């Protein structure tokens, strides 16, 4: 029996995240997966650019890189400025909290002012 599992990464929302459905990404070599606002639940965080980050598998490691976004990408609370290794149990934050002001349209909910915050689960690497 072959118990090999394809490398995959799951992003599950934390309690203080802009709400979204958990996302599972499967990797093959030389495939870079862009993540941005279109991947998360419609009406998601307004601090999320598209594309926001790219994630890929390289030498049995899953790496992430910010796409020079205004609100940034954070791994365990540290803003990343170059490609960064993701590990099981990391907290990935896309964007930053936005304060409600007169510049924020009234139709934007308080949840949409929160960044995307996700618990990283890695399988098969």
C-alpha positions, 0 to 999 in steps of 0.5 A, spaced: 500 500 500 502 506 498 501 511 503 504 517 500 500 524 501 501 529 496 504 536 499 498 540 501 497 546 506 490 548 509 489 555 511 483 555 517 481 562 519 483 564 527 478 567 531 480 574 530 480 573 522 476 576 517 471 570 516 473 566 510 472 558 508 478 554 510 482 553 504 486 547 502 492 548 497 495 542 493 502 542 490 506 539 485 513 541 483 514 548 480 507 550 481 506 557 484 500 559 487 497 566 487 493 568 493 489 574 493 482 577 495 478 572 489 481 566 493 477 568 500 470 569 501 467 574 497 466 581 501 473 579 505 478 583 508 479 590 504 486 590 506 487 584 502 490 585 495 490 581 489 495 577 488 497 578 495 502 573 496 505 567 492 506 560 495 510 554 492 513 548 494 521 547 493 525 542 496 520 539 500 519 546 503 513 550 503 515 558 501 511 564 501 513 571 498 509 577 499 507 581 492 509 588 495 503 589 498 501 596 502 498 592 508 503 586 508 504 579 509 506 576 516 508 570 519 507 569 526 506 577 527 513 578 523 512 582 517 516 578 511 520 582 506 523 576 502 521 569 501 519 565 507 519 558 510 512 556 512 511 551 518 506 547 521 502 551 526 504 558 523 499 564 523 499 567 517 496 574 516 495 577 510 493 585 511 493 589 517 487 592 521 484 598 518 480 603 522 473 605 521 474 612 518 470 617 513 474 614 508 471 607 509 464 606 505 459 605 510 457 598 506 464 595 509 463 591 515 467 591 521 469 584 519 472 586 513 476 591 516 480 585 519 486 582 516 485 575 514 489 571 519 490 563 518 492 557 522 497 553 517 497 546 517 502 542 512 501 535 510 505 531 506 512 535 506 
